[in-house]
Every structure is written in C-alpha cells, then in structure tokens.
C-alpha cells in the first residue's frame, strides 16, 4: 500500500481526533493536511503508520489549541464549536463513545481541560489508544499520561448530566419541538422545555444574536414563538442531525445557510437550544446568508403583514 493510500484510509480517524481536540472543522482539516505533508516528506517508514499519524495530528492540534484559546478570550459573546453534520469516522465497537464525544455539550465540557488533558482524554476515552501510544503523541511519560487521564475524566464526569437520553427519545422529542417551533405553538413548546432551559446564540459579533442567554421555559417558549412568527417567506427550517444530536439548518429563500440549531435533550425535556450564526463557523457547510439582511427582511415582512399592506 502506498503512503497516499495509507493516509487516505486513516484520514477519517485523524480528522475525528483533531476535531474533538479543537472543536473546529477548519482547524482540524488544516491539522490533517499538515500531517499529510509531514508524512509525505518523512525519510523513513514508521513501524505503525496509524500511531505515527495519530501522534502527529495530536501534537499539531495541541499547538493550534493553545493559540486558539488566546483568541477565544477576546471572542464576542458565547463560543460554540463549529457545527459538524457528519462525522467521517465510524467504529461500531465505539459508536457510543464517538457519538457522545462529538456533541456540543461534550465539546464545551472539553473546553474546561488543558490542551494536553484534552488530547489524552480524546485518545484514551474516545479512541481507546494505549498509554504508550498516548505518551508518544503528547510528549509525556506513561505515568504522567495516566494522571492526566484521571484528571480529565474527573472534570468531564463532574460536568456531565446524570441521565442521558437514548437516541430514539431524543429524535422523537426533537421532532415534536420543531413541529411546535414551525407552528409557533407556545403551549406545545412549553411542554417540551425543561424548567431551566437555556437558549444561547454564538454570533461572534458577526450576526444578530441574543444579548444574553434566555433562561426558563416561559421565556424561551416566547422567544422561539416570536422567531417562528418572523420565519414565513424568509427562512426555511430543515431538521438535521448536528454533532450527532438533534438539530436543524435554517436557510434563506436562496438556500443559503442562516444558522444551525443544536438541541440538548435530557430526561424527556429540551435542556438547551444552541444557535450558531457566526458565518465563519458555517462556511464549511456551504454558501452563507447575510443574517443581518435576513433579519431586516423578516421584520419588514412582519410589519407589512401587521399593517395589512
């Protein structure tokens, strides 16, 4: 097998590792591409191509994450990961770990960890790498990596909900939510929202966003209902899996992406509604709409309807 063939076969795994460390599709793709360039120019063939490439992409991702964290300190408003619609890596034996680790909630929990802790957690808990491989990847002893893994696992477990919803429950509840959303059914929305539900927007200052998180079932139901009233003739909503969780894509009338919605579902209720509207985080999915223009059009249409014009 040629180096190109070996790399192509392992590319989905490398992207999956980098994305979970970085929370960014574009940065993960850059790390994978740099990994290929280093492998292509390597003078010798590694004993294990998988271990070598995984180590390279991990080290690159750690370096990128360190600089990214400095940028995130000046980020305008809440920061969310770049939405991922399809995870290219599949492993039936670890499907649960893969799905859980790529959710918005899990990626936000990973932000609590140091870059090296995050890398160790991803390699060990998500992809089941051995500690010798992890030690080589992060440049620490096996004993140190075991300690990093324990700390990372403890931090993650402290932030996780106690009871996770199964996939069918999530999908059924999300379908009911988006039906009520589209209909502007406030009573239907209230029934599906947790008492302390939060609605949060990530715009990076580059699109219309909530001034602060909206909290509570009544407040969020009114917010969603108000938005639904602005949508007709301006925005179309299509339910879609986002980061292996229920979500939706909002598009303008030209088919351009306005926003991505991701839901957190727990114990039969919507716990969080996260909306990504920052165009920089959506452009990897296709053409992006001018969200400010879409908002202005929606308000103008609503005014004309209300005035009977």
C-alpha positions, 0 to 999 in steps of 0.5 A: 500500500502506498503512503497516499493510500495509507493516509487516505484510509486513516484520514477519517480517524485523524480528522475525528481526533483533531476535531474533538481536540479543537472543536473546529472543522477548519482547524482540524482539516488544516491539522490533517493536511499538515500531517499529510505533508509531514508524512509525505516528506518523512525519510523513513517508514514508521513501524505503525503508520496509524500511531505515527499519524495519530501522534502527529495530528495530536501534537499539531492540534495541541499547538493550534489549541493553545493559540486558539484559546488566546483568541477565544478570550477576546471572542464576542459573546458565547463560543460554540464549536463549529457545527459538524453534520457528519462525522467521517469516522465510524467504529461500531465497537465505539459508536457510543463513545464517538457519538457522545464525544462529538456533541456540543455539550461534550465539546464545551465540557472539553473546553474546561481541560488543558490542551494536553488533558484534552488530547489524552482524554480524546485518545484514551476515552474516545479512541481507546489508544494505549498509554504508550501510544498516548505518551508518544503523541503528547510528549509525556511519560506513561505515568504522567499520561495516566494522571492526566487521564484521571484528571480529565475524566474527573472534570468531564464526569463532574460536568456531565448530566446524570441521565442521558437520553437514548437516541430514539427519545431524543429524535422523537422529542426533537421532532415534536419541538420543531413541529411546535417551533414551525407552528409557533405553538407556545403551549406545545413548546412549553411542554417540551422545555425543561424548567431551566432551559437555556437558549444561547446564540454564538454570533461572534459579533458577526450576526444578530444574536441574543444579548444574553442567554434566555433562561426558563421555559416561559421565556424561551417558549416566547422567544422561539414563538416570536422567531417562528412568527418572523420565519414565513417567506424568509427562512426555511427550517430543515431538521438535521442531525448536528454533532450527532444530536438533534438539530436543524439548518435554517436557510434563506429563500436562496438556500443559503445557510442562516444558522444551525440549531443544536438541541440538548435533550435530557430526561424527556425535556429540551435542556438547551437550544444552541444557535450558531450564526457566526458565518465563519463557523458555517462556511464549511457547510456551504454558501452563507446568508447575510443574517443581518439582511435576513433579519431586516427582511423578516421584520419588514415582512412582519410589519407589512403583514401587521399593517395589512399592506 
